[in-house]
Amino acid sequence: MKLWRNEKCDEWHSALERYSAVIQAQQVRGLPELDIWYRNELPALISTRKPAYITRDELERATVWKMKRGVWRERNRMLVIGNDPALVKQTSQECFAAVPDVRRPITILSALAGVGPATASAVLAGHSPNVYPFFDELVAQQIPGLGAVAFTAAYYQRYAAALRERAAKLNSQCKHQEWTAHDLSQALWANSGGKIAQPRR
């Protein structure tokens, strides 16, 4: 929780700058390339579509990115692939149309097979990173007051609200960078060292 309580802008900036190096350090095959796609290409793809939507293939890639960075669950990936492409497009359009409501977009996208709050947040972070930070256990563990991590919509709402509030406070102090809630989640994840730096259970 040291970074969370840190008021020095440079410390937060340094953590975010280490993100790519920490991705590499995970030594997960294909993760660095997938992470570049997730951070750079997916948001650009979403932003060019009117109305905004994602394809089933993009949803699968975002799911794989999430699992390569965290815990692999092949059944979830297969469930995601099993969604009808037209349904994914329609559901994601409804999801993005509900932004910036803090609850409805997560609920709408989570109706797809294999999609829970964490995967939904990965997609929404690519569309509106100021409102929807990616939901990661290693980040949640650094936020005081949230309690034991639970991958539920209710827990995500508390997690996202804490990151939005912290980003607003950081933005009032740091003039050289505009922080989104998702930026903070990425900085905190990098600060954790990723899954490779965690003690074995």
C-alpha positions, -999 to 999 in steps of 0.1 A, spaced: 0 0 0 31 23 0 25 36 -35 -12 41 -29 -4 65 0 25 82 -18 18 118 -27 48 122 -49 39 125 -86 73 112 -97 68 80 -78 35 72 -95 50 82 -129 80 60 -123 57 30 -115 37 35 -147 69 38 -167 80 4 -154 48 -12 -167 62 -25 -200 93 -39 -183 72 -57 -157 51 -72 -186 84 -85 -201 95 -99 -168 65 -121 -165 81 -143 -192 47 -153 -205 48 -162 -242 30 -137 -264 21 -114 -235 43 -84 -245 29 -83 -281 -7 -88 -269 -2 -61 -243 9 -36 -270 -22 -45 -290 -44 -41 -259 -30 -7 -248 -26 9 -282 -46 -8 -309 -78 -18 -292 -87 17 -279 -80 31 -314 -103 5 -330 -131 11 -306 -129 49 -310 -132 48 -348 -165 29 -348 -198 49 -347 -215 35 -326 -186 20 -307 -185 -18 -304 -160 -47 -302 -159 -79 -323 -159 -114 -308 -123 -118 -319 -113 -87 -300 -132 -98 -270 -113 -131 -271 -80 -113 -274 -88 -90 -245 -98 -121 -225 -65 -138 -234 -46 -106 -224 -63 -106 -190 -55 -143 -184 -19 -142 -196 -14 -113 -171 -32 -132 -144 -46 -167 -142 -53 -188 -172 -88 -202 -174 -93 -221 -207 -130 -228 -201 -137 -190 -199 -119 -185 -232 -139 -212 -249 -171 -197 -235 -161 -163 -250 -154 -179 -284 -188 -196 -282 -207 -162 -282 -224 -154 -315 -204 -126 -332 -236 -106 -339 -245 -108 -302 -211 -96 -291 -214 -66 -314 -249 -58 -303 -242 -63 -266 -210 -42 -267 -228 -14 -285 -254 -13 -257 -226 -15 -232 -207 15 -247 -239 35 -251 -245 32 -214 -212 49 -206 -205 68 -183 -230 51 -160 -207 34 -134 -227 1 -131 -248 -6 -162 -220 -12 -188 -203 -38 -166 -237 -56 -161 -246 -54 -198 -213 -69 -211 -212 -95 -183 -243 -110 -198 -221 -126 -225 -209 -161 -219 -174 -162 -202 -175 -125 -194 -174 -114 -157 -166 -80 -142 -129 -84 -148 -132 -91 -185 -159 -65 -189 -136 -39 -172 -107 -48 -196 -130 -39 -225 -144 -8 -209 -109 4 -199 -101 5 -237 -131 28 -242 -133 50 -211 -102 46 -189 -112 75 -167 -143 57 -155 -135 20 -158 -100 8 -146 -91 -28 -153 -101 -51 -124 -69 -69 -111 -65 -88 -79 -29 -75 -74 -41 -39 -77 -71 -45 -54 -47 -58 -27 -29 -25 -26 -61 -4 -20 -69 0 16 -104 -7 29 -116 -30 1 -113 -62 20 -107 -97 5 -108 -96 -33 -141 -108 -48 -147 -109 -85 -182 -95 -83 -198 -64 -98 -203 -49 -63 -167 -53 -54 -156 -39 -87 -177 -8 -81 -159 -1 -48 -125 -8 -65 -133 15 -95 -146 43 -72 -114 42 -51 -92 44 -82 -113 73 -97 -111 92 -64 -73 86 -61 -68 97 -97 -87 129 -91 -66 136 -61 -34 129 -80 -45 151 -109 -50 180 -85 -13 176 -75 4 165 -107 5 190 -135 28 172 -159 4 142 -164 -33 136 -166 -41 104 -147 -70 81 -155 -83 55 -131 -70 29 -155 -35 45 -155 -35 41 -117 -45 4 -120 -16 -2 -144 9 17 -122 -2 -3 -92 0 -36 -111 36 -27 -122 44 -18 -86 33 -53 -75 58 -69 -99 30 -89 -115 22 -125 -107 59 -136 -111 68 -115 -80 41 -130 -58 48 -156 -31 37 -191 -42 6 -204 -25 
